[in-house]
Amino acid sequence: MSRSPLMPVEDALEQLLAMADAQRLADSEVLPLEDARGRVLASDLVATLDLPPWPNSAMDGYALNLADLDQQPLTVSQRVYAGAAPQALLPGTCARIFTGAPVPQGANCVEMQENAEVLDDGRVRFLQPLKLDQNIRAQGQENRVGDILLRAGKRLGPFELAVAAGQGLAQLHVVRRPRVALLSTGDELVEPGQPLRPGSIYNSNRILLGHWLRELGCAVIDGGILPDHPAQTRLKLEQLQVSADLILTTGGVSAGDADCLGQVLRDSGKPLLWKLAIKPGKPLTVGHFGVVPVIGLPGNPTSALVTFGLLARPYLLRVQGVEEVMPLSFTVNAGFDWHKAGGRREYLRVKLDAGHAVLYPNQSCGVLLGASWADGLVEVPENSTHNHGDPLRFIPFNELF
């Protein structure tokens, strides 16, 4: 019996993103800025205010009109503080002005206080040559009314929320949260805090993925732990599909007798892809149960981490309308030799040390501690070997999270 070829990572990602494009969330909600971090903008943010709204000073110093400067000291006719409304500049005078303060009408230059000398009679002498618009932030220098400041689909972080605040907005329209049903499968799983039975292990994937999903703006429906039983698996999927936009599972997707989830999807659902040319994470399964997408991650903790970060995460961002869903990466030098070429693309946990990627000693897919030790993943392409110092692609964990 011939084996079907493993699917390349790029092909799997392409299919997942196509599925996400077809299922993009159309509903939105209004949130105060304080609650909008990590959410996705539902409509373009268009400027309703010039920034700055008026010319203002970039320095503490003196505002003057160059036409009044004939090498003679100028009298100070007013003081202008940030938040004040200045009077028009009197001809032949200057104004004491502070950073951020509106430039008085009639002034066309600001000189910093370090280049000015205050005489005993209070007049000001300017010590350096001056030029038009010096140290003046023009009205609309940052943006003009009608400019699109942020496009729909932009994920909102502190900088983006500050841009909205700068326009005077207290709330934003954001895409509603994807409802993700998180389901762990396996007779061996026990929740933390419960007694550990012989042959069982604690369920770490639920904690990892629950926090990760919330960081991605998702509402998590806790599906609990499902035993390795086909009928119960099918019933649970039927229940979860009613309220979920996505069913995300861990475990039960390999080809063993107890791997019920993959079998149920292949028999009762609509499988899209199964078995990837990736290590760890080969048995990733994606399909539909009814009309609801299902992403079945492997149960080994590092396999779940890698496949979620590289495949499920882009899907969840795209379904919220984010276009740029791939994590930023850069090239580092291998701090190790890699002489075992494999037919699957490998992602290794590494720490950066002086620009070199140092391997965690145990790269087993069942070892989660290496992720806490590591700074990110290096990508080893299929059928390749590498020597110490060779360039490899590095994906930081802080990009995935």
Secondary structure in CASP SS format (residue, H / E / C, confidence):
PFRMAT SS
TARGET T0000
AUTHOR 0000-0000-0000
METHOD secondary structure of the structure
MODEL  1
M C 1.00
S C 1.00
R C 1.00
S C 1.00
P C 1.00
L C 1.00
M E 1.00
P C 1.00
V H 1.00
E H 1.00
D H 1.00
A H 1.00
L H 1.00
E H 1.00
Q H 1.00
L H 1.00
L H 1.00
A H 1.00
M H 1.00
A H 1.00
D H 1.00
A H 1.00
Q C 1.00
R C 1.00
L C 1.00
A C 1.00
D C 1.00
S E 1.00
E E 1.00
V E 1.00
L E 1.00
P E 1.00
L H 1.00
E H 1.00
D H 1.00
A C 1.00
R C 1.00
G C 1.00
R C 1.00
V E 1.00
L E 1.00
A C 1.00
S C 1.00
D C 1.00
L E 1.00
V E 1.00
A C 1.00
T C 1.00
L C 1.00
D C 1.00
L E 1.00
P C 1.00
P C 1.00
W C 1.00
P C 1.00
N E 1.00
S E 1.00
A C 1.00
M C 1.00
D C 1.00
G E 1.00
Y E 1.00
A E 1.00
L E 1.00
N C 1.00
L H 1.00
A H 1.00
D H 1.00
L C 1.00
D C 1.00
Q C 1.00
Q C 1.00
P C 1.00
L E 1.00
T E 1.00
V E 1.00
S E 1.00
Q E 1.00
R E 1.00
V E 1.00
Y C 1.00
A C 1.00
G C 1.00
A C 1.00
A C 1.00
P C 1.00
Q C 1.00
A C 1.00
L C 1.00
L C 1.00
P C 1.00
G C 1.00
T E 1.00
C E 1.00
A E 1.00
R E 1.00
I E 1.00
F C 1.00
T C 1.00
G C 1.00
A C 1.00
P E 1.00
V C 1.00
P C 1.00
Q C 1.00
G C 1.00
A C 1.00
N C 1.00
C E 1.00
V E 1.00
E E 1.00
M E 1.00
Q H 1.00
E H 1.00
N H 1.00
A E 1.00
E E 1.00
V E 1.00
L C 1.00
D C 1.00
D C 1.00
G C 1.00
R C 1.00
V E 1.00
R E 1.00
F E 1.00
L C 1.00
Q C 1.00
P C 1.00
L C 1.00
K C 1.00
L C 1.00
D C 1.00
Q C 1.00
N C 1.00
I E 1.00
R E 1.00
A C 1.00
Q C 1.00
G C 1.00
Q C 1.00
E C 1.00
N E 1.00
R C 1.00
V C 1.00
G C 1.00
D C 1.00
I E 1.00
L E 1.00
L E 1.00
R C 1.00
A C 1.00
G C 1.00
K C 1.00
R E 1.00
L C 1.00
G C 1.00
P H 1.00
F H 1.00
E H 1.00
L H 1.00
A H 1.00
V H 1.00
A H 1.00
A H 1.00
G H 1.00
Q C 1.00
G C 1.00
L C 1.00
A C 1.00
Q E 1.00
L E 1.00
H E 1.00
V E 1.00
V E 1.00
R C 1.00
R C 1.00
P C 1.00
R E 1.00
V E 1.00
A E 1.00
L E 1.00
L E 1.00
S E 1.00
T E 1.00
G C 1.00
D C 1.00
E C 1.00
L E 1.00
V E 1.00
E C 1.00
P C 1.00
G C 1.00
Q C 1.00
P C 1.00
L C 1.00
R C 1.00
P C 1.00
G C 1.00
S C 1.00
I E 1.00
Y E 1.00
N C 1.00
S C 1.00
N H 1.00
R H 1.00
I H 1.00
L H 1.00
L H 1.00
G H 1.00
H H 1.00
W H 1.00
L H 1.00
R H 1.00
E H 1.00
L C 1.00
G C 1.00
C C 1.00
A E 1.00
V E 1.00
I E 1.00
D E 1.00
G E 1.00
G E 1.00
I E 1.00
L E 1.00
P C 1.00
D C 1.00
H C 1.00
P H 1.00
A H 1.00
Q H 1.00
T H 1.00
R H 1.00
L H 1.00
K H 1.00
L H 1.00
E H 1.00
Q H 1.00
L H 1.00
Q C 1.00
V C 1.00
S C 1.00
A C 1.00
D C 1.00
L E 1.00
I E 1.00
L E 1.00
T E 1.00
T E 1.00
G C 1.00
G C 1.00
V C 1.00
S C 1.00
A C 1.00
G C 1.00
D C 1.00
A C 1.00
D C 1.00
C H 1.00
L H 1.00
G H 1.00
Q H 1.00
V H 1.00
L H 1.00
R H 1.00
D H 1.00
S H 1.00
G C 1.00
K E 1.00
P E 1.00
L E 1.00
L E 1.00
W E 1.00
K C 1.00
L E 1.00
A C 1.00
I E 1.00
K E 1.00
P C 1.00
G C 1.00
K C 1.00
P C 1.00
L C 1.00
T E 1.00
V E 1.00
G E 1.00
H E 1.00
F E 1.00
G C 1.00
V C 1.00
V E 1.00
P E 1.00
V E 1.00
I E 1.00
G E 1.00
L E 1.00
P C 1.00
G C 1.00
N C 1.00
P H 1.00
T H 1.00
S H 1.00
A H 1.00
L H 1.00
V H 1.00
T H 1.00
F H 1.00
G H 1.00
L H 1.00
L H 1.00
A H 1.00
R H 1.00
P H 1.00
Y H 1.00
L H 1.00
L H 1.00
R H 1.00
V H 1.00
Q C 1.00
G C 1.00
V C 1.00
E C 1.00
E C 1.00
V C 1.00
M C 1.00
P C 1.00
L C 1.00
S C 1.00
F E 1.00
T E 1.00
V E 1.00
N E 1.00
A E 1.00
G C 1.00
F C 1.00
D C 1.00
W E 1.00
H C 1.00
K C 1.00
A C 1.00
G C 1.00
G C 1.00
R C 1.00
R E 1.00
E E 1.00
Y E 1.00
L E 1.00
R E 1.00
V E 1.00
K E 1.00
L E 1.00
D E 1.00
A C 1.00
G C 1.00
H E 1.00
A E 1.00
V E 1.00
L E 1.00
Y C 1.00
P C 1.00
N C 1.00
Q C 1.00
S C 1.00
C C 1.00
G C 1.00
V C 1.00
L C 1.00
L H 1.00
G H 1.00
A H 1.00
S H 1.00
W H 1.00
A C 1.00
D C 1.00
G E 1.00
L E 1.00
V E 1.00
E E 1.00
V E 1.00
P C 1.00
E C 1.00
N C 1.00
S C 1.00
T C 1.00
H E 1.00
N C 1.00
H C 1.00
G C 1.00
D C 1.00
P E 1.00
L E 1.00
R E 1.00
F E 1.00
I E 1.00
P E 1.00
F H 1.00
N H 1.00
E H 1.00
L H 1.00
F C 1.00
END
